[in-house]
């Protein structure tokens, strides 16, 4: 049976006002184009888990964003389910944190179009990721041009105050701010204007094979990435092959010794310590790598055990996804109502 379109109630002055927030709201999005890695955990997921009892948190799997490039539909579905299970295994509590899949909430696409009507082509076209891919020889999809506006819709739907992002995504949050401010000025106060939060740890988790580049799914190879589901023997091999520096002294000096400094930063982040203090424990690179391997394995073990349990309980994951979508739709429908009323689409 086809899904009936959402029918919004008639707008009133009370229904189009921005609700007052009692606690800050923070939104994080995770794109299912690959498995979550240690940088995602230390920089985004663990801080969210630490703060989920004091911050109004939203953890969203942005599967619509994964379609801006060529993709395998079956793999997209699989990675979405795996990512949901991994996030919960890391400690994200669906009872506390609003955790859901983007495509389950139709208001994302609805607000996307409304915001496109308040965004200039030049604004979207100057986004770095679009310019880089447009300069190549491979065909690109129109969605690659417009997805920063979809990202703005993701954020503005939730009246989010803060969006933790890496340096490569800060430009997109600036676009969301520009669009929100313009919309508010032209059509009346409609959106909370978000601000980017750059997590310090996320900026420091660099690729093991290339310590000048950030650990991320876009890396040329998996050799320098520690995935949260990597088995202990694979973690051991990756850390053993990690790039270090000339000389054998273990000191924290990111400019002069980026390789060993990266290993110290990862170890210190796992242990919630400072890398300069962590460095004092080691005399050789071998000792440092052994300690880092063991710490990573110990960090990942409970995550992997819980992940296996969750993947064996598909009914639970389906229920988490369904309940998350219902909660998100309730909030998002209020935002869409405000935006449609402000722009003239509702009486």
Buried (B, 14 or more C-beta within 10 A) or exposed (E): EEEEEEEBEEBEEEBBEBEEEEEEBBBBBBBBBBBBBBBBBBBBBBBBBEBBEEBBBBBBBBBBBBBBEEBEEEEBEEBBBBBBBBBBBBBBEBEEBBBBBBBBBBBBEBBBEBBBEBBEEEBBEEBEBBEEBEEEEEEBEEEBBBBBBBBBBBBBBBBBBBBBBBEEBBBBBBBBBBBBEBBBEEBEBBBBBBEBBBBEBBBBBBBBBBBEEBBBBEBEEBBBBBBBBBEBEEBBBBBEEBBBBEEEEBBBBBEEBBBBBBBBBBBBBBEEEEBEEBBEEBEEBEEBBBBBBBBBBEBBEEBBEBBEEBBEEEEBBEEBBEBBBEBBBEBBBBBBBBBBBBBEEBE
